[in-house]
Amino acid sequence: PPPPPPSWNQQQTAYQPAVAYAGFGARLVAVIIDGIVGALFSAVGLIVFFAGPKEIGTCTVNGETRLCNLPTAATFGLAILLWAVGGLAYIVIYCRKVAAGQSWGHKAMGIRIIDANTGSTISAGRVFGRQLARIVSGCVCYLGYLWMLWDGRKQTWHDKIVGTVVVKA
């Protein structure tokens, strides 16, 4: 006979995906790819800073005062504004892409971030929280990132903080 249906009193176990957890190498390359994409979002600000209008001013080079081509205050302000807008746009787009399935790096490496208990995708807000939690993973000699090497579910500290796992897609 078939087993009886589970009762309300039974403890539900954590989600165990049908696919394998993502390894360290795939996750590292995905972070590098996403970092390169993030740098491209902020590149406009750097271009404006170096190619924008300049003025002649005094500067000190190796202890000697010289005349130099310096960015104007407007160029400097515009470059910072564009850099900040590009960074903010990247964060918003990244969080929405991960919430919808995969970031650029995840797609390239064939991995995805899912809820550790339900196996479903996570919200954009939770993705943002996970990005903030990455600071914790890096603060003690990157031990939080290396933690996945001996963790049974290959979770880093930021995965544990927000309750996610990274699996092969």
C-alpha positions as CSV (number, residue, x, y, z in Angstrom):
1,P,0.0,0.0,0.0
2,P,1.1,3.6,-0.6
3,P,2.6,5.4,2.4
4,P,0.1,7.6,4.4
5,P,0.1,11.3,3.6
6,P,2.2,13.5,5.9
7,S,0.5,14.8,8.9
8,W,0.5,18.4,10.1
9,N,2.6,17.5,13.0
10,Q,5.6,16.2,10.9
11,Q,8.6,18.5,10.6
12,Q,9.2,19.6,7.0
13,T,12.8,19.1,5.9
14,A,14.9,21.7,4.1
15,Y,14.6,21.8,0.3
16,Q,17.0,19.4,-1.4
17,P,17.3,20.3,-5.1
18,A,17.4,17.6,-7.7
19,V,20.5,19.2,-9.2
20,A,24.0,19.5,-7.6
21,Y,25.1,22.5,-5.6
22,A,27.4,24.9,-7.6
23,G,31.1,24.6,-6.9
24,F,33.6,27.3,-5.9
25,G,35.1,27.8,-9.4
26,A,31.7,28.4,-11.1
27,R,30.7,30.8,-8.4
28,L,34.0,32.7,-8.5
29,V,33.9,33.1,-12.3
30,A,30.2,34.3,-12.1
31,V,31.2,37.0,-9.6
32,I,34.1,38.1,-11.8
33,I,31.8,38.3,-14.9
34,D,29.2,40.3,-12.9
35,G,32.0,42.6,-11.6
36,I,33.1,43.3,-15.2
37,V,29.5,44.1,-16.1
38,G,29.3,46.4,-13.1
39,A,32.5,48.2,-14.1
40,L,31.0,48.8,-17.6
41,F,28.0,50.5,-15.9
42,S,30.3,53.0,-14.1
43,A,32.7,53.4,-17.1
44,V,30.8,56.5,-18.4
45,G,31.7,58.4,-15.2
46,L,35.4,57.5,-15.6
47,I,35.4,58.5,-19.3
48,V,33.9,61.9,-18.4
49,F,36.5,62.4,-15.7
50,F,39.4,61.7,-18.0
51,A,38.1,63.1,-21.3
52,G,35.9,66.0,-20.0
53,P,36.8,69.7,-19.9
54,K,40.0,70.6,-18.1
55,E,41.6,73.7,-16.7
56,I,45.2,74.6,-16.1
57,G,46.0,74.6,-12.4
58,T,48.9,74.0,-10.0
59,C,49.6,70.6,-8.7
60,T,52.4,68.9,-6.8
61,V,54.3,66.1,-8.5
62,N,57.2,64.4,-6.6
63,G,57.3,67.4,-4.2
64,E,57.5,70.0,-7.0
65,T,54.8,72.5,-7.9
66,R,53.9,72.4,-11.6
67,L,51.1,73.5,-13.9
68,C,48.8,70.6,-14.7
69,N,45.6,69.9,-16.7
70,L,43.0,69.3,-14.0
71,P,39.3,68.4,-14.4
72,T,37.0,71.4,-13.8
73,A,34.7,71.3,-10.9
74,A,31.8,70.6,-13.2
75,T,33.6,67.7,-14.9
76,F,34.5,66.3,-11.5
77,G,30.8,66.7,-10.3
78,L,29.4,65.2,-13.5
79,A,31.8,62.2,-13.4
80,I,30.8,61.4,-9.8
81,L,27.1,61.7,-10.6
82,L,27.4,59.4,-13.6
83,W,29.5,57.0,-11.7
84,A,26.9,56.9,-8.9
85,V,24.0,56.6,-11.3
86,G,25.7,53.8,-13.2
87,G,26.4,51.9,-9.9
88,L,22.9,52.3,-8.7
89,A,21.5,51.2,-12.1
90,Y,23.8,48.1,-12.0
91,I,22.6,47.2,-8.5
92,V,18.9,47.5,-9.4
93,I,19.3,45.6,-12.7
94,Y,21.4,42.9,-11.0
95,C,18.9,42.4,-8.2
96,R,16.0,42.1,-10.6
97,K,17.9,39.7,-13.0
98,V,18.8,37.4,-10.1
99,A,15.2,37.6,-8.8
100,A,14.0,36.7,-12.3
101,G,16.4,33.7,-12.5
102,Q,20.1,34.4,-13.2
103,S,22.6,37.3,-13.5
104,W,24.9,37.6,-16.4
105,G,27.6,35.6,-14.6
106,H,25.2,33.0,-13.4
107,K,23.8,32.4,-16.8
108,A,27.4,32.1,-18.3
109,M,28.3,29.6,-15.6
110,G,25.0,27.7,-15.6
111,I,24.2,28.3,-11.9
112,R,21.3,30.0,-10.1
113,I,20.5,31.3,-6.6
114,I,17.4,29.7,-4.9
115,D,15.7,29.7,-1.5
116,A,17.3,27.1,0.7
117,N,13.9,25.9,2.1
118,T,11.5,26.1,-0.8
119,G,13.7,25.9,-3.9
120,S,12.1,28.9,-5.5
121,T,13.7,32.1,-6.8
122,I,14.3,34.9,-4.3
123,S,12.9,38.4,-4.3
124,A,15.0,41.4,-5.5
125,G,15.0,42.8,-2.0
126,R,16.5,39.5,-0.7
127,V,19.1,39.6,-3.5
128,F,20.1,43.1,-2.3
129,G,20.3,41.8,1.3
130,R,22.4,39.0,0.1
131,Q,24.7,41.5,-1.6
132,L,25.0,43.5,1.7
133,A,25.7,40.2,3.6
134,R,28.7,39.6,1.3
135,I,30.5,42.2,3.3
136,V,30.3,39.8,6.3
137,S,31.6,37.0,4.2
138,G,34.7,39.0,3.3
139,C,35.5,40.7,6.6
140,V,37.5,37.9,8.3
141,C,40.1,37.1,5.6
142,Y,37.3,36.0,3.2
143,L,36.6,33.0,5.5
144,G,32.9,33.4,4.7
145,Y,33.5,32.8,1.0
146,L,35.8,29.8,1.7
147,W,33.2,28.3,4.1
148,M,31.5,26.7,1.1
149,L,34.5,24.4,0.6
150,W,33.6,22.3,3.6
151,D,29.9,23.1,4.0
152,G,27.6,20.2,3.1
153,R,25.3,22.5,1.1
154,K,28.2,24.6,-0.2
155,Q,26.8,27.7,1.4
156,T,28.9,30.8,2.1
157,W,28.1,33.0,5.1
158,H,26.0,35.3,3.1
159,D,24.0,32.3,1.8
160,K,23.4,31.2,5.4
161,I,22.4,34.7,6.5
162,V,19.6,35.1,3.9
163,G,18.8,31.4,3.6
164,T,19.9,30.7,0.0
165,V,21.8,28.0,-1.9
166,V,23.5,28.2,-5.3
167,V,22.7,25.3,-7.6
168,K,23.6,24.2,-11.1
169,A,20.8,25.4,-13.4
